[in-house]
């Protein structure tokens, strides 16, 4: 495993989404872990990330899911057309 990005490495946190995509775009097989207060969640995809304003279809044979550590639950991807995506707002 290789750490690609951590908000601890970016103390100003002025544009975390951009910094995340600068580090992770084009990378496959990524595990994202998010901690907010007492909550821990995350997700995994084998498909490469891409910058904002794109949606990346994930085939039915690809693995993509999100999870909640607190609820001890894994949520499978139900929409293979919009499995990974982002947008500028």
JOHU-V90551 format. One record per residue. RES is the residue in one small letter. OMEGA is omega as a letter, one per 30 degrees, with the letter a starting at -180 (999 if undefined). NEAR is the number of other C-alpha atoms within 8 Angstrom. Layout:
# JOHU-V90551
RES:OMEGA:NEAR, RES:OMEGA:NEAR
This chain:
# JOHU-V90551
x:l:2, x:l:3, x:l:5, x:a:6, x:l:8, x:l:7, x:l:8, x:l:5, x:a:6, x:a:7, x:a:6, x:l:4, x:a:7, x:l:4, x:a:6, x:a:8, x:l:6, x:a:7, x:l:8, x:a:9, x:l:11, x:a:7, x:a:8, x:a:10, x:l:10, x:a:7, x:l:9, x:l:9, x:a:9, x:l:9, x:l:8, x:l:7, x:a:8, x:l:7, x:l:8, x:a:6, x:a:4, x:a:5, x:l:8, x:l:11, x:l:12, x:a:11, x:l:11, x:l:12, x:l:13, x:a:10, x:a:9, x:l:11, x:l:11, x:a:10, x:a:8, x:l:8, x:l:8, x:l:9, x:a:10, x:l:10, x:l:9, x:a:14, x:l:6, x:l:6, x:l:5, x:l:9, x:l:9, x:l:12, x:l:11, x:a:12, x:l:11, x:l:11, x:a:9, x:l:7, x:a:5, x:a:7, x:l:7, x:l:8, x:l:7, x:l:7, x:a:9, x:a:4, x:a:6, x:l:10, x:a:8, x:a:10, x:a:12, x:l:9, x:l:11, x:l:9, x:l:7, x:l:5, x:999:2
